């Protein structure tokens, strides 16, 4: 008898309640996203080079955007939204009828990260400068 491993259990991409919102607010965001015009239309076998940059620009003015993914497929829609969640900080809140609804998230989190970035810059050397200095010192020590 052959042993077959269990299938992995992945966390849900779209939660019932978005982080930092109540259920009613999440439902209202979903409805607003479904009734808004499509921000961008993605097609099968398309090249998505500028999607992340355009989504970031859209979140400067809009709170909720909708991506039209007709004929792309459900699994590809989920892959695209997972990449957007990581690259353009946003929260996917709905997949319905090959539409992706994205919420930009709380603005307080971005302000806190901007403050920590400003503190790091004012502390003297940046992280990349310190890593560069450390790598040069290590090479001179080894050789």
Secondary structure in CASP SS format (residue, H / E / C, confidence):
PFRMAT SS
TARGET T0000
AUTHOR 0000-0000-0000
METHOD secondary structure of the structure
MODEL  1
X C 1.00
X C 1.00
X C 1.00
X C 1.00
X C 1.00
X C 1.00
X C 1.00
X C 1.00
X C 1.00
X C 1.00
X C 1.00
X C 1.00
X C 1.00
X C 1.00
X C 1.00
X C 1.00
X C 1.00
X C 1.00
X C 1.00
X C 1.00
X C 1.00
X C 1.00
X H 1.00
X H 1.00
X H 1.00
X H 1.00
X H 1.00
X H 1.00
X H 1.00
X H 1.00
X H 1.00
X H 1.00
X H 1.00
X H 1.00
X H 1.00
X C 1.00
X C 1.00
X C 1.00
X C 1.00
X E 1.00
X E 1.00
X C 1.00
X C 1.00
X C 1.00
X C 1.00
X C 1.00
X C 1.00
X C 1.00
X C 1.00
X C 1.00
X H 1.00
X H 1.00
X H 1.00
X H 1.00
X H 1.00
X H 1.00
X H 1.00
X H 1.00
X H 1.00
X H 1.00
X H 1.00
X C 1.00
X C 1.00
X E 1.00
X E 1.00
X E 1.00
X E 1.00
X E 1.00
X C 1.00
X C 1.00
X C 1.00
X C 1.00
X C 1.00
X H 1.00
X H 1.00
X H 1.00
X H 1.00
X H 1.00
X H 1.00
X H 1.00
X H 1.00
X H 1.00
X H 1.00
X H 1.00
X H 1.00
X H 1.00
X H 1.00
X C 1.00
X C 1.00
X C 1.00
X E 1.00
X E 1.00
X E 1.00
X E 1.00
X E 1.00
X E 1.00
X C 1.00
X C 1.00
X E 1.00
X E 1.00
X E 1.00
X E 1.00
X E 1.00
X C 1.00
X C 1.00
X C 1.00
X H 1.00
X H 1.00
X H 1.00
X H 1.00
X H 1.00
X H 1.00
X H 1.00
X H 1.00
X H 1.00
X H 1.00
X H 1.00
X H 1.00
X H 1.00
X H 1.00
X H 1.00
X H 1.00
X C 1.00
X C 1.00
X C 1.00
X C 1.00
X H 1.00
X H 1.00
X H 1.00
X H 1.00
X H 1.00
X H 1.00
X H 1.00
X H 1.00
X H 1.00
X H 1.00
X H 1.00
X H 1.00
X H 1.00
X H 1.00
X H 1.00
X H 1.00
X C 1.00
END
